[in-house]
Amino acid sequence: MQTAQKTAKKTLVLIFPPVTISTSPPLGIAMLKGYVERQLPDWEVKLLDLNLWFLNKILSGLESGAVKLGDEVYTKVGASKEQIIKAGKVMRGVNNDIMLSRPDIYEQCGGMFSRLIEFATKMLGEDCAEWERSQTFPPLLKDFVGQILALKPTCVGISMIFSEQLPVGAALGRYLRQQSKLKVFMGGSCLIDGAVPFMKWYPEAADVIVAGDGEAPLVQLLSSDFNPKGVAGAVYWDAGQVVKEPPVFLKDVDQFGIPDFGGLDLHAYYSPEPIIPLLLSRGCYWRKCTFCVHYFSAGDTYRVRSLDAIIEVLQHFVAKGLRNFSFVDEMIAPGQFVRLAEAIKNAGLDITYYAYSKPNRTFTPAVLKSIAESGCKFLLWGLESGNQRILDLMGKGTQVDEISEVMKNAHEVGIENHVFVICGFPTETHEEFAETLNFLNDNRDYIYAINSGPFGLDAGSPIAKNPEKFGIEETWVVGETPIGGQLAYRCSSGVTMEESWHNFLRALPFFRPFHPHANLSAYYRDHALLVYKYLGPKLRPELRRFPKMSDVVPKALAAPVEKQLA
């Protein structure tokens, strides 16, 4: 009896390109792998984290002598070859005692590692620009292509979430299409709003870009020999014009299933223990912040996975011995958060995690206690300002006095507070920014990290659409980028853009001491999770040293706030 010959599967290779920090695996390509292989049994999906591979190549090459960096590189990184090698080992946790017991050494190594990433980003950007000029494909990019082609792809997908990845992704896409004759699609959060300008900036980089949820559109593309017409969110060239199909945002997000990190070594990332990123919802429950554009990219929706589905996902990873998670939702709504916490406890899951939310009075002591008992070690709060007028103008829906109470209560139950701060919101005055600094100072016993930056005006945000409502008299494009122009503005009152940068830079010495362990633990958030997990009450916040407030606010304001910090 003759047995029917088994048909070989087609292979989709999903790539996460350099360069960004690599403390945990990329979630987007894992979500796509899980969904595609469940929907299309004739397809095999292979994952390739080129970002991790590239960083490993540099560090292992330095140690073996295969990679040689010039003296100018060591000067820029501020470290010798031996110090860079040691920094990589410390970040990976080869000697975990250093991260936990020697924050001074960890701080030095973390700084070296971040500067190495900055150097690598610049180097790759220059390589990509050189190819555009000379049409000579750089050797390093050929190494990337070699890693891709070794997986024998039928087609290739490239997922990008940071603008620094765009030049490399575009270069790889163009080469694979032109030289290897492969179909290439692209997606990722940084292309959701910028897919059309990216396609015009790099017209040969991709056959199709998917703007929005990528799972269902990708299955449709693979099922139709990459015909993009009618595919939700597809952006492509047609008759010399860029076409964008309207996106569709599926309400039932449970159908996206469990992310599949198969093929990635979860223990190879630059963290002492694996941290698994998970998305428990899509979109934002609030959707009223006037400076934000993120919630538009999710179709102005908030779609939550069912608790049963979330628990199933968590149980899947716990069964594999993976117990550390980052919940990377835009924000978890308070009501959903307490239901989630109770479900985790009822399921008997022993996990550790951090998440994002907005500090308001619905986070009662009882709610925060339940969240802490479920394994939450720290929350990233959208504080933004300590001035009520600015909070109202931002559309935050929060009250300054309530924020203080929430953070104090969170700290008391063992949840540490990391806060986001925006410097120089339109019409903000020096005095109002000083109020934010004073607010932070008044609550410094409860705040363990500050993520700050000067205000940036995003095209498509409510502010950009109604600038006069926010005191903006003029806007203009100061520089084109692959995903759209950068906007500058002039306000009728308050600080100028230059002054907001000045205030931000002067405040940095005040922001840095807030973390009681090492300042860079706040930058490497996955590491902060492990610091809180293992040290907890052993952290010594009383050892923090803050500068005088008068050293970090404009001199004209020094007298009114001199009383704050001795």
C-alpha positions as CSV (number, residue, x, y, z in Angstrom):
1,M,0.0,0.0,0.0
2,Q,1.5,3.3,-1.1
3,T,1.6,6.1,1.6
4,A,0.9,9.6,0.4
5,Q,4.0,11.8,0.5
6,K,3.9,14.4,3.2
7,T,3.9,18.0,1.9
8,A,6.7,20.1,3.2
9,K,5.7,23.1,5.2
10,K,6.3,26.6,4.0
11,T,8.5,28.8,6.3
12,L,7.9,32.3,7.5
13,V,10.9,33.9,9.3
14,L,10.0,36.7,11.7
15,I,12.8,39.1,12.5
16,F,13.4,41.5,15.3
17,P,16.2,43.8,14.1
18,P,18.8,45.8,16.1
19,V,19.4,47.9,18.0
20,T,17.8,48.3,21.4
21,I,18.3,46.9,24.9
22,S,17.8,43.2,25.1
23,T,16.7,42.2,28.6
24,S,13.7,40.3,27.5
25,P,12.4,38.6,24.3
26,P,10.3,40.5,21.7
27,L,6.6,39.9,22.2
28,G,5.3,40.9,18.8
29,I,6.9,38.1,16.7
30,A,6.0,35.5,19.4
31,M,2.3,36.5,19.2
32,L,2.4,36.2,15.4
33,K,4.1,32.8,15.5
34,G,1.6,31.4,17.9
35,Y,-1.4,32.7,16.0
36,V,-0.2,31.8,12.5
37,E,0.8,28.2,13.3
38,R,-2.6,27.6,14.9
39,Q,-4.5,29.0,12.0
40,L,-2.3,27.7,9.1
41,P,-1.0,24.2,9.7
42,D,1.0,24.2,6.4
43,W,3.2,27.0,7.7
44,E,6.1,26.9,10.1
45,V,7.2,30.1,11.8
46,K,10.8,30.6,12.9
47,L,11.8,33.5,15.1
48,L,15.1,35.4,14.8
49,D,16.1,38.0,17.3
50,L,18.8,39.8,15.4
51,N,19.1,42.4,18.1
52,L,20.2,39.7,20.6
53,W,22.4,38.0,18.1
54,F,24.1,41.3,17.2
55,L,24.8,42.2,20.8
56,N,26.1,38.7,21.5
57,K,28.3,38.9,18.4
58,I,29.9,42.1,19.7
59,L,30.5,40.9,23.2
60,S,31.6,37.3,22.5
61,G,33.7,38.6,19.6
62,L,35.5,41.0,21.9
63,E,36.2,38.2,24.3
64,S,37.5,35.8,21.6
65,G,39.3,38.5,19.7
66,A,37.2,38.0,16.6
67,V,35.8,41.6,17.0
68,K,38.1,44.5,17.2
69,L,37.0,48.0,18.1
70,G,39.1,51.1,17.5
71,D,40.4,53.3,20.4
72,E,37.8,56.0,19.5
73,V,35.0,53.5,20.3
74,Y,36.3,52.7,23.7
75,T,36.6,56.4,24.3
76,K,32.9,56.9,23.3
77,V,31.7,54.0,25.4
78,G,33.9,55.2,28.2
79,A,35.3,51.7,28.9
80,S,38.1,49.4,28.0
81,K,37.6,46.1,26.1
82,E,37.8,44.2,29.4
83,Q,35.3,46.5,31.1
84,I,32.8,46.1,28.2
85,I,33.0,42.3,28.4
86,K,32.5,42.5,32.2
87,A,29.5,44.8,31.7
88,G,27.8,42.3,29.4
89,K,28.3,39.5,31.9
90,V,26.9,41.6,34.8
91,M,23.8,42.6,32.8
92,R,23.2,39.0,31.9
93,G,23.6,38.0,35.5
94,V,26.6,35.7,35.2
95,N,27.4,37.0,38.7
96,N,24.0,37.9,40.1
97,D,25.5,39.0,43.4
98,I,26.9,42.1,41.6
99,M,23.4,43.3,40.5
100,L,21.9,42.8,44.0
101,S,24.7,43.5,46.4
102,R,27.0,45.9,44.5
103,P,24.8,48.6,43.0
104,D,27.8,50.8,42.4
105,I,29.4,48.3,40.1
106,Y,26.0,47.5,38.5
107,E,25.5,51.3,37.8
108,Q,28.9,51.5,36.1
109,C,28.3,48.4,34.0
110,G,24.7,49.5,33.1
111,G,26.1,52.8,31.8
112,M,28.7,51.1,29.7
113,F,26.1,48.7,28.3
114,S,23.7,51.5,27.3
115,R,26.6,53.5,25.7
116,L,27.6,50.4,23.8
117,I,24.1,50.2,22.4
118,E,24.2,53.9,21.5
119,F,27.4,53.3,19.6
120,A,26.1,50.2,17.8
121,T,22.9,52.1,16.8
122,K,25.0,54.9,15.3
123,M,27.3,52.4,13.5
124,L,24.5,50.5,11.9
125,G,22.7,53.7,10.9
126,E,25.9,54.8,9.1
127,D,26.2,51.4,7.4
128,C,22.6,51.7,6.2
129,A,23.1,55.2,4.9
130,E,26.4,54.2,3.2
131,W,24.5,51.5,1.3
132,E,22.0,54.1,0.1
133,R,24.8,56.3,-1.1
134,S,27.3,53.7,-2.6
135,Q,25.0,50.7,-3.3
136,T,27.6,48.6,-1.6
137,F,26.0,46.3,1.0
138,P,28.0,46.4,4.2
139,P,29.6,43.2,5.6
140,L,27.7,43.4,8.9
141,L,24.4,43.6,7.1
142,K,25.4,40.6,5.0
143,D,26.0,38.8,8.3
144,F,22.4,39.5,9.2
145,V,21.2,38.3,5.9
146,G,23.2,35.1,6.3
147,Q,21.4,34.4,9.6
148,I,18.0,34.9,7.9
149,L,18.7,32.8,4.8
150,A,20.1,30.0,7.0
151,L,16.5,29.4,8.1
152,K,15.4,28.8,4.5
153,P,12.5,31.3,4.5
154,T,9.6,31.1,2.0
155,C,9.0,34.7,3.1
156,V,10.1,37.2,5.8
157,G,8.4,39.4,8.3
158,I,10.2,42.3,10.1
159,S,8.8,43.7,13.4
160,M,9.9,47.0,14.7
161,I,8.9,48.9,17.9
162,F,11.6,51.5,18.1
163,S,12.6,54.2,15.5
164,E,16.3,53.1,15.9
165,Q,15.4,49.8,14.2
166,L,13.9,51.4,11.1
167,P,17.1,51.9,9.0
168,V,18.3,48.3,9.6
169,G,14.8,46.9,8.9
170,A,14.5,48.9,5.7
171,A,18.0,47.8,4.5
172,L,17.3,44.1,5.2
173,G,13.9,44.3,3.6
174,R,15.2,45.9,0.4
175,Y,18.1,43.4,0.1
176,L,15.9,40.3,0.7
177,R,13.4,41.5,-1.9
178,Q,15.9,42.5,-4.5
179,Q,18.7,40.0,-4.1
180,S,16.9,37.0,-2.6
181,K,13.6,37.5,-4.3
182,L,11.7,37.0,-1.1
183,K,8.4,38.5,-0.2
184,V,8.8,40.9,2.8
185,F,6.1,42.3,5.1
186,M,6.6,44.7,8.0
187,G,4.8,45.7,11.1
188,G,5.2,46.8,14.7
189,S,4.1,49.6,17.0
190,C,6.4,52.3,15.5
191,L,4.8,51.7,12.1
192,I,1.2,51.8,13.1
193,D,1.0,55.6,12.6
194,G,4.0,55.9,10.3
195,A,3.4,53.2,7.8
196,V,2.6,55.5,4.9
197,P,5.5,57.9,5.3
198,F,7.8,54.9,5.9
199,M,6.7,53.3,2.6
200,K,7.4,56.6,0.8
201,W,10.8,57.1,2.5
202,Y,11.9,53.5,1.8
203,P,9.8,52.5,-1.3
204,E,11.7,49.2,-1.9
205,A,11.8,48.0,1.7
206,A,8.6,46.0,1.9
207,D,5.9,44.4,-0.2
208,V,3.3,45.2,2.5
209,I,3.2,47.0,5.8
210,V,0.5,46.0,8.3
211,A,-0.6,49.0,10.4
212,G,-2.7,47.7,13.4
213,D,-3.3,44.3,14.8
214,G,-1.1,42.0,12.8
215,E,-2.3,38.5,13.5
216,A,-5.4,38.2,11.2
217,P,-4.0,40.3,8.4
218,L,-0.8,38.2,8.3
219,V,-2.8,35.0,8.0
220,Q,-4.8,36.5,5.2
221,L,-1.6,37.6,3.4
222,L,-0.1,34.1,3.7
223,S,-3.3,32.5,2.5
224,S,-3.5,34.7,-0.6
225,D,0.1,34.7,-1.9
226,F,0.6,38.1,-0.4
227,N,-2.2,39.9,-2.2
228,P,-2.7,43.0,0.0
229,K,-6.0,44.2,-1.5
230,G,-8.7,44.1,1.1
231,V,-6.4,43.1,3.9
232,A,-7.2,45.1,7.1
233,G,-4.5,47.8,7.7
234,A,-2.4,46.8,4.7
235,V,-0.2,49.6,3.3
236,Y,1.3,48.9,-0.2
237,W,2.1,50.4,-3.6
238,D,-0.5,50.2,-6.3
239,A,-0.2,52.0,-9.7
240,G,2.5,54.4,-8.3
241,Q,0.5,55.3,-5.2
242,V,0.6,54.3,-1.6
243,V,-2.6,52.6,-0.6
244,K,-3.8,52.1,2.9
245,E,-6.6,49.7,3.6
246,P,-8.8,50.6,6.6
247,P,-7.8,48.6,9.7
248,V,-10.2,46.3,11.5
249,F,-9.8,45.8,15.3
250,L,-11.2,42.4,16.4
251,K,-13.1,42.7,19.6
252,D,-12.4,39.1,20.8
253,V,-8.7,39.3,21.6
254,D,-8.7,35.9,23.3
255,Q,-8.5,34.4,19.8
256,F,-4.9,35.7,19.6
257,G,-3.9,32.9,22.0
258,I,-0.7,32.2,23.8
259,P,2.5,33.8,22.5
260,D,5.0,31.2,21.3
261,F,8.7,32.1,21.9
262,G,9.8,28.8,20.5
263,G,13.3,29.1,18.9
264,L,14.4,31.9,21.2
265,D,16.7,31.0,24.1
266,L,14.9,32.8,26.9
267,H,17.9,32.4,29.2
268,A,20.2,34.2,26.8
269,Y,18.9,37.7,27.3
270,Y,20.7,40.4,29.3
271,S,18.9,39.7,32.5
272,P,19.8,37.3,35.4
273,E,16.4,35.6,35.0
274,P,14.0,35.5,32.1
275,I,11.3,38.2,32.1
276,I,8.3,37.3,29.8
277,P,6.4,40.3,28.3
278,L,2.7,39.8,28.0
279,L,-0.1,42.0,26.5
280,L,-3.4,41.4,28.5
281,S,-5.4,44.0,26.6
282,R,-5.2,46.1,23.4
283,G,-5.7,49.9,23.4
284,C,-6.2,52.2,26.4
285,Y,-9.2,52.3,28.8
286,W,-8.8,56.1,29.3
287,R,-8.2,57.5,25.8
288,K,-8.4,61.1,26.9
289,C,-4.8,62.2,27.4
290,T,-4.4,65.2,25.0
291,F,-0.7,64.6,24.3
292,C,-1.0,60.9,23.4
293,V,-1.4,59.2,20.0
294,H,-1.0,55.6,21.1
295,Y,-4.7,54.8,21.7
296,F,-5.6,55.9,18.1
297,S,-3.3,53.2,16.8
298,A,-5.5,50.6,18.5
299,G,-8.6,52.0,16.8
300,D,-9.5,54.2,19.8
301,T,-10.6,51.0,21.6
302,Y,-9.9,49.1,24.8
303,R,-10.2,45.3,24.3
304,V,-9.5,43.1,27.3
305,R,-8.6,39.4,27.3
306,S,-10.9,37.3,29.5
307,L,-9.6,36.4,32.9
308,D,-9.7,32.7,32.0
309,A,-7.6,33.3,28.9
310,I,-5.1,35.4,30.9
311,I,-4.8,32.7,33.6
312,E,-4.3,30.1,30.9
313,V,-1.4,32.1,29.4
314,L,0.2,32.6,32.9
315,Q,-0.2,28.9,33.8
316,H,1.4,28.0,30.4
317,F,4.6,29.8,31.3
318,V,4.7,28.9,35.0
319,A,4.6,25.3,33.9
320,K,7.8,25.9,32.0
321,G,9.4,27.4,35.2
322,L,9.0,31.0,34.0
323,R,7.6,33.2,36.8
324,N,8.7,36.8,36.0
325,F,6.4,38.9,33.8
326,S,6.1,42.4,32.4
327,F,2.5,43.4,31.6
328,V,3.1,45.8,28.7
329,D,-0.5,47.1,28.3
330,E,-0.9,50.8,27.7
331,M,-2.6,50.9,31.1
332,I,-4.6,48.4,33.1
333,A,-7.9,49.8,34.3
334,P,-8.4,49.7,38.1
335,G,-11.5,47.5,38.0
336,Q,-9.8,45.0,35.6
337,F,-6.6,45.1,37.7
338,V,-8.3,44.0,40.9
339,R,-10.2,41.3,39.1
340,L,-6.9,40.2,37.6
341,A,-5.2,40.1,41.0
342,E,-7.9,38.0,42.5
343,A,-7.8,35.6,39.6
344,I,-4.1,35.2,39.9
345,K,-4.4,34.5,43.6
346,N,-7.3,32.1,43.2
347,A,-5.3,30.2,40.6
348,G,-2.5,29.8,43.1
349,L,0.1,31.3,40.8
350,D,3.4,32.3,42.4
351,I,4.6,35.0,40.0
352,T,6.3,38.4,40.0
353,Y,5.4,41.2,37.6
354,Y,5.1,44.9,36.9
355,A,2.6,46.9,34.9
356,Y,1.4,50.4,33.9
357,S,-1.6,52.4,35.1
358,K,-2.9,55.8,36.1
359,P,-2.9,56.9,39.8
360,N,-6.5,57.8,40.8
361,R,-8.6,57.2,43.9
362,T,-10.0,53.9,42.6
363,F,-6.7,52.4,43.6
364,T,-7.9,52.1,47.3
365,P,-5.7,50.5,50.0
366,A,-7.7,47.3,49.6
367,V,-7.2,47.2,45.9
368,L,-3.5,47.8,46.1
369,K,-3.1,45.2,48.8
370,S,-4.8,42.6,46.5
371,I,-2.5,43.6,43.6
372,A,0.6,43.3,45.8
373,E,-0.5,39.9,47.0
374,S,-0.9,38.7,43.4
375,G,2.9,39.4,42.8
376,C,3.1,43.0,41.6
377,K,6.4,44.5,42.7
378,F,6.2,47.9,41.0
379,L,3.9,50.1,38.9
380,L,4.7,52.7,36.3
381,W,2.3,55.5,36.9
382,G,1.4,58.2,34.4
383,L,2.0,61.1,36.9
384,E,3.2,63.6,34.2
385,S,2.9,66.7,36.4
386,G,2.4,67.8,40.0
387,N,0.4,70.9,39.0
388,Q,-3.4,70.6,38.8
389,R,-3.9,73.1,35.9
390,I,-1.4,71.1,33.8
391,L,-3.0,67.8,34.7
392,D,-6.4,69.1,33.6
393,L,-4.9,70.5,30.4
394,M,-3.4,67.1,29.7
395,G,-6.8,65.4,30.2
396,K,-5.3,63.0,32.8
397,G,-8.4,62.9,35.1
398,T,-6.2,62.8,38.2
399,Q,-6.0,64.9,41.3
400,V,-2.7,65.9,42.9
401,D,-3.7,65.1,46.4
402,E,-5.2,61.7,45.4
403,I,-1.9,60.8,43.6
404,S,0.0,61.3,46.8
405,E,-2.3,59.1,48.7
406,V,-2.3,56.3,46.1
407,M,1.5,56.2,46.0
408,K,1.8,56.2,49.8
409,N,-0.7,53.3,50.0
410,A,1.1,51.4,47.2
411,H,4.4,51.7,49.0
412,E,3.0,50.6,52.3
413,V,1.7,47.3,50.8
414,G,5.0,46.6,49.0
415,I,4.4,48.0,45.5
416,E,7.0,50.5,44.6
417,N,6.2,53.6,42.4
418,H,7.9,54.5,39.2
419,V,6.5,57.7,37.7
420,F,6.5,59.4,34.3
421,V,7.1,63.2,34.2
422,I,6.7,65.5,31.3
423,C,8.7,68.8,31.4
424,G,7.5,71.8,29.5
425,F,3.9,71.0,28.6
426,P,2.4,73.8,26.4
427,T,1.8,77.0,28.6
428,E,3.5,75.4,31.6
429,T,5.4,78.1,33.5
430,H,8.7,77.8,35.5
431,E,6.6,78.0,38.7
432,E,4.4,75.2,37.6
433,F,7.3,73.0,36.8
434,A,8.8,73.9,40.2
435,E,5.5,72.6,41.7
436,T,6.1,69.3,40.1
437,L,9.6,69.1,41.6
438,N,8.2,70.0,45.0
439,F,5.5,67.4,44.6
440,L,8.2,64.8,43.8
441,N,10.3,66.0,46.8
442,D,7.3,65.8,49.2
443,N,6.7,62.2,48.1
444,R,10.2,61.1,47.8
445,D,9.7,58.4,50.4
446,Y,7.3,56.6,48.1
447,I,8.7,57.3,44.7
448,Y,11.5,54.9,43.6
449,A,12.2,56.0,40.0
450,I,11.4,58.9,37.7
451,N,11.1,58.5,33.9
452,S,11.2,62.0,32.6
453,G,11.6,64.0,29.4
454,P,10.7,67.3,27.7
455,F,7.4,67.6,26.0
456,G,7.2,66.5,22.3
457,L,4.4,67.5,20.0
458,D,3.1,64.4,18.1
459,A,1.3,64.9,14.8
460,G,-2.2,63.5,15.1
461,S,-2.5,64.1,18.9
462,P,-5.5,66.1,20.2
463,I,-3.0,68.9,20.9
464,A,-1.8,69.0,17.3
465,K,-5.3,68.9,16.0
466,N,-6.5,71.8,18.2
467,P,-3.3,73.7,19.0
468,E,-5.1,77.0,19.9
469,K,-6.9,75.2,22.8
470,F,-3.5,74.6,24.3
471,G,-2.1,78.1,23.8
472,I,0.0,77.0,20.7
473,E,0.1,79.9,18.2
474,E,2.3,78.3,15.6
475,T,3.6,74.8,14.6
476,W,6.1,73.8,12.0
477,V,8.1,70.8,10.8
478,V,11.7,70.9,11.9
479,G,12.9,67.6,10.5
480,E,11.5,64.8,8.4
481,T,11.9,61.2,9.6
482,P,10.9,57.9,8.0
483,I,7.7,57.8,10.0
484,G,6.7,61.5,9.7
485,G,7.9,65.0,10.4
486,Q,9.0,66.2,13.8
487,L,6.9,69.2,15.0
488,A,8.1,72.3,16.8
489,Y,5.8,74.9,18.2
490,R,5.5,78.3,19.8
491,C,3.1,79.1,22.7
492,S,1.4,82.3,23.7
493,S,2.6,81.9,27.3
494,G,4.7,79.7,29.5
495,V,8.2,78.3,28.8
496,T,9.6,78.0,25.3
497,M,10.8,74.6,23.9
498,E,14.4,75.7,24.7
499,E,13.5,76.5,28.2
500,S,11.7,73.2,28.8
501,W,14.9,71.4,27.7
502,H,16.9,73.6,30.0
503,N,14.6,72.9,33.0
504,F,14.7,69.2,32.2
505,L,18.5,69.0,32.1
506,R,18.8,71.0,35.3
507,A,16.3,68.7,37.0
508,L,18.2,65.5,36.1
509,P,20.5,65.6,39.1
510,F,17.4,65.8,41.3
511,F,15.6,62.9,39.4
512,R,18.5,60.5,39.5
513,P,18.8,59.8,43.3
514,F,15.2,58.7,43.6
515,H,16.0,55.0,43.0
516,P,17.3,53.6,46.3
517,H,19.4,50.9,44.6
518,A,21.0,52.1,41.4
519,N,19.6,54.8,39.1
520,L,19.9,52.5,36.0
521,S,17.6,49.9,37.6
522,A,14.9,52.4,36.7
523,Y,16.1,52.4,33.0
524,Y,16.4,48.6,32.9
525,R,12.9,47.9,34.2
526,D,13.2,44.2,34.0
527,H,16.2,44.4,36.3
528,A,14.2,46.6,38.7
529,L,11.7,43.8,39.0
530,L,14.4,41.4,40.1
531,V,15.9,44.0,42.5
532,Y,12.5,44.4,44.2
533,K,11.8,40.7,44.1
534,Y,15.0,39.7,45.9
535,L,15.8,42.8,48.0
536,G,12.4,44.2,48.9
537,P,12.5,45.8,52.3
538,K,16.3,45.5,52.4
539,L,16.6,48.5,50.0
540,R,17.8,51.6,51.9
541,P,16.0,54.7,50.5
542,E,17.3,56.8,53.4
543,L,20.8,56.6,51.9
544,R,19.7,58.6,48.8
545,R,21.4,62.0,48.5
546,F,19.4,64.7,46.8
547,P,20.8,68.1,45.7
548,K,19.4,71.3,46.9
549,M,16.2,72.2,45.1
550,S,17.6,75.7,44.4
551,D,20.3,74.0,42.3
552,V,17.8,72.4,39.9
553,V,15.1,75.1,39.4
554,P,15.5,78.4,37.6
555,K,17.3,80.9,39.8
556,A,14.3,83.2,39.9
557,L,12.4,80.5,41.7
558,A,15.1,79.5,44.2
559,A,13.7,81.6,47.1
560,P,10.1,80.3,47.1
561,V,11.3,76.6,47.2
562,E,14.5,76.9,49.2
563,K,12.7,75.5,52.2
564,Q,12.1,72.2,50.5
565,L,15.5,70.5,50.4
566,A,18.3,71.2,52.8
